[in-house]
C-alpha cells in the first residue's frame, strides 16, 4: 500500500473571483497507487516525494501561484481506474460563517492539554507520517540461484531452478532474503554476473521511504532552522509529537525542508511553520559505491615521473572491455578472500538532531515561542 505518483492536471485547474472580494481556486491532482484496495483516505493524503495533496490548514501554493489568504476548503477524491484517482482540491478565504461555532463545537484551537485556546501560538503541533515511493540502483541482494532454460523448455518452469553459486563458490546461495532489525537485507551480496562483473547500467528497485511533516504556529520566523536544511542525523533520533513516536537510525533521516507563512487569526499575527523530514531506513543518506574500474594503482607517485595508474589488460595485452572489481586500495579484488569492497562517501552535512530539539516537536514549539 503506497503512493506511486502525484501530478497536477491542467484540465480542471482554475479559479473564480468575486471582484474586489474573494478568490477561490480549484486544483485537480492525478494520484496513482500500487494497490487497487487503496481508497479515498490514502489518496487524500497522497505524497510521492515531490508533489503532494495539500493538507487541512494549508494555503494555496501551487506551481507559480500563491495566495496566502486562500486555504484548503475541501478535497474530493474520485476513482478513474483500479489504481488511478482524481482528487479535486478547493481553496478559498475563511468566511465569517466558517468561524461561527456549530452546535457542540469550538471556534478556538486546542493547546497541549487539549483545552480550547484563542491564542494561535498556543495551539498544539500537528504531525503526520506517510510513505513515499522511491527508486535506486540495486547494488546488493541475496543470491538465490539460477534458472536454466533448456532448448524448447518453459523459461518459467520451476524445475529449471538451480540453487548453485558461481565459481569459485561465491556468492553463497541463500534460501531467501533475511531481514535485519531495521528491515534491511543482512545477507546481501554485490549484484554481478557470473564472472563477478557488475551490470552496467545496474538494475533498479522500487521501495518506500517515510516522510514526516510537523506543523506549528510560532510567534517569529525561525531563522535558526533554515541553515540545518539538508542535514543528516549523526546519531539515532526519535521523532516525537502528538500521535508520533518514530525512531530513525543514524544517517537515515534527512531534514528536507521548512516553510513559514504569516497568518492572522482572532486578530493576532503569527507564523505558520512546517518542517519536513525524509527517512530512508533501507539505505540511508550516505553513498556506498562499488569499487570497480579499468585501471589499477601503479604504486608510483607523480613525483617519480610515472603515471599513477596502469590499465588492466587481458592475456593478449588488450584493454579490458568491462570494469572489474577492485579492493578499495587500487588493486584487483582477490575473489578468494572478499566478495566486494564499497567506497563510502558522506554527501550531506551530518549533525546531532537532538540539539535544539529538532525532532522533539513539542519541545521545539515551546522553544520557538
PyMOL commands that set and color helices and strands:
alter all, ss='L'
color gray80, all
select helices_A, chain A and resi 40-44+97-99+120-122+158-160+223-228+302-304+361-368
alter helices_A, ss='H'
color red, helices_A
select strands_A, chain A and resi 3-18+22-33+59-62+65-79+84-92+109-110+116-117+126-137+140-141+146-147+161-162+189-190+204-218+232-233+237-241+244-248+253-265+268-279+287-290+292-293+295-297+309-311+324-325+342-345+350-351
alter strands_A, ss='S'
color yellow, strands_A
deselect
rebuild
show_as cartoon
